[in-house]
């Protein structure tokens, strides 16, 4: 299973929990944690949440300049 997940990630795939964690960090205004997630999973910059909303749009709408600047 571990190999399959890494193979999936090498192709830009993300797990739902990674997207949820990024959304949570955006909602909390936690730029430090979000920066860490984006460094580990760069594909998050183009990801959409379960509602189809781009994380980048959520970051801009958050009103937090530090969070929005990460996208």
Secondary structure as GFF3:
##gff-version 3
##sequence-region A 1 71
A	DSSP	alpha_helix	2	10	.	.	.	ID=ss1
A	DSSP	alpha_helix	16	28	.	.	.	ID=ss2
A	DSSP	alpha_helix	31	40	.	.	.	ID=ss3
A	DSSP	three_ten_helix	42	46	.	.	.	ID=ss4
A	DSSP	alpha_helix	55	61	.	.	.	ID=ss5
A	DSSP	alpha_helix	65	69	.	.	.	ID=ss6
###
